[in-house]
Amino acid sequence: MDANVACVFTRTLFENHPQLARADAAGKEISLDKARRTEPVTLHRGAVQALDDPGAPR
């Protein structure tokens, strides 16, 4: 996947987290901390970019 697409997807997921959590109980379990824990799979560089951005939602 293109890094820009992964970055936008990840950012959008967290920017819309409240709506996702209301739509499905599993959405409440999504957090930045959990998003970073992907072992043994390496986190996509586009997702890393979105999660490391100082302007990323916390």
N, C-alpha and C positions, 0 to 999 in steps of 0.2 A: 504494500500500500504506500502511496505517496506520503511523504512526511508531512506535507501541508494538510492533506486530507485527515491524517491521524491527529494532527494538532487541533484542527477545527472541530473534529468529532469529539475529542476529549474535552476541549474547552466548552463546547455546547452542552455536553453531558453535565458538567458541573455548574454551568450557568443556569441550567434548567432543573437542577436537582430537586428543588421543592415541588415542582409539578410532577416529576417522576415519582417522588416518594408518595405523593397523594394518589397517583394513578395505580401504583402497585406496591405492596408491602416490601418486596425485595429491594425496591428503590431506596428505602430507608437505610439499608445496609451499605450503600455506596459511600465511601469517604476517601479523601485524598490519601490518608495513611494506607488504607487497604489497596488503593489504586497503585501504589508504589510497590506493594509486595506481590511480585509476579514469579518468584523463583519456582521452578528452575527455568522458566521462560523469560527471556530478556524483554524488558519493556521497550516498545517501539520508540524510535528516536523522536518521532513527531509527538507522541504522548509525553515523553520526557520534557520536550520543549514546552508543551502546554502546562505541565505540572510545575515546572521550574520557573515559569514566567512570574516575575514579582507582582504582576497585575492579575494573576490567576485567582479565582475565588477560593477562599479558605473555609 
